[in-house]
Amino acid sequence: MKDVSVEDANNDGKNDIVVCNGFYDTVSLFLWNDTSNWNDRITIKVGDTPLPNDSPYGVYVGDVNNDNLNDIVTANYEANTVSIFLWNNKIGDWEDEITKNVGTGPISIFVGDANNDGYNDIVTANYDSNYISILLWHEESASIIPGYDIFFLLIIIGAISAISIKKFKRNSNKI
């Protein structure tokens, strides 16, 4: 296991557990059910390359495409991509994987409004390149699902550590 997130992954109002399995190129989901327990594990394949090659290291559950529904996004270390699984409320399941290229060796991922325009963006900390990648949402290009354009920002190693520390503090406050 590389990373874990506790959020409402399937938009049913109950928190679930989502785990990155880096070596196996999968994400495991443990969905909370109405009998006060978790359902059997659901496994979603990340990437389309032979094992082990994509290596999801980071996972985030949140509204990736600005439709007010939680989605799943992973930072794929070996593939230098993010995988986006959008929730489709009509079918009650996730859409097929969308991949977007980011910097070299993404290990951490966050979804939030990075440029203060009212839309969620995707940010990765890229271990091997000492960059962060910011996938900015653009409403005018939203017909290309998701409507993200890549923007790279050079930062120093210390800033990547700060992102990881901030994420750790954010997650530790939920305990």
N, C-alpha and C positions, 0 to 999 in steps of 0.2 A: 504494500500500500504506500502511496505517495502523498495523498492529500484527502481530506474529508470535508464535507459541508453538511450542515443540518439546516434544512429549509423545506418549504412546501414545494417539492419538485413536480408533483402532478396536479397542483392547483385544486386540491380538495379541502383546503383549510386546515390540514394536519401536517406537522413537520415530518420530514422523511430524512433518511441518511443516504448520502451519495459519496461513494469512495472511488478514488482513482487507483487502478491496478496497473501501474506503469509497465511492468515486465510483460503482462498479458495483453496489453493494448485494449483494455476494457474499462468500463465504468460499472460499478455495482450499485444497485439501488435497493434500499430496504424501505418500502412504502408502508406507512402506518395505516392500519385498517380500523374498522368500526368495533372490533372486538378487543380493543386495547392491547394490540400486539402488532408486530411487523409481519407483512406478507413474506412469502418466499422471495429470495433474492432474484432480482431481474438483472440481467447482464446486457449491456449495450456495447457493441464493438466500436472502437475508435480507430479511424483510419482504414485504408484499404490495402495496406502493404503487408507482406508476410511478417509473422511474429519473430522476434520482438523488434519493432521498428518505429512505431509512432511514439510510444512511451508517454502517455498522459501523466504529467507530474502535478498539475494544479487543476482544481475543479471549482467552479462557482455556479451557484443556483440563483438566478434572478431574472429580471425582465430584460432580456438581451435586445429584442426588436421593438421595444416601446409600445407593446399592445396590452399592457397591464396583466400579462400572464407570465409566470416564472418559466424559464428555460434553463438548459444545462449547457455550460461552455467549459472546455478543457484546454489547458496549455500543454501542447505535445512536444516534449523536449527533443527527441530525435528527429522528428519530421519538420521542426521549425514552423509549426502551424498552430492554429486554434481550431477546435472542432465545436460546432454550434448545433445543438439539438433543440429546435423550436417546438414548444408545446402547441398542439393543434386541438383546440377545445371541441371542435365538431366531431373528431374521431376519438377523443379522449386518450391520445397517445402522442409521442414525439414524431416530428417529421424526420425525413432522411437527413443524414449528417451533411452539414455545410462546412467546408474547410476554407480558412483564410490564412495566407502566409503572414508570418511575423518575423521578428529577429531570430538570431541564432541561440538555440537552447532555452526556450521559454520554460520557466519553472514555477511561476506564480501568476495568478490571474485575478482580475477584479472587474466588476461591471459597475459603472456609475457615470454620472454626468461630468466627464473630465474637463470639458471646455465651457461649462455653464450656459449651454444653449437650450436646456430643458429636455434633452434626449440622452439616453444612456449610451455610453461608449464602452469599449473593451480595452483594458490595459493589461499588458504582460510585462513581467520583469524577465529579461533575457540574460541568463547566466553566462553563456559563452561569448556574447558580444558586448557586454556591459552597456546595453541599450535598454530602454523601455520601448515597447511598441504600443501605439495608441491607435485603435481602430475607431475612427470618428463616424458617428451616425450622421447622415445627411438626408433630410426629409425628401429633397427633390430627387434623390437616387434610390428611394425606398422601394421602387418597383423591382430593383435588383435585390432579392432577399438574401440576407439582410443588406440594407443600404449603407455599407461601411466603406470608407476610404482609409488607406493606411497612412500613418504619419509616424516617422521615427524621430526619437529625441535622444541625443547622446547625453549620457549621464555618467557619473563616476560610480565605482563599485560601492562606495559608501551609501549612495542614494538607493541602490538596490537593497542593501541591508536595511535601510530605513523603511522601505516598502514592506519587507518581510516582517520587521518588528511591529509596524503599524497593524499589519494583518493579524499578527499573533496577539497583540493587545486587543484588537476588535473581537477576535474569536474567543479569547480568554474571558472577556466580559460577559459572554453568554453562558458561562458555566455556572 
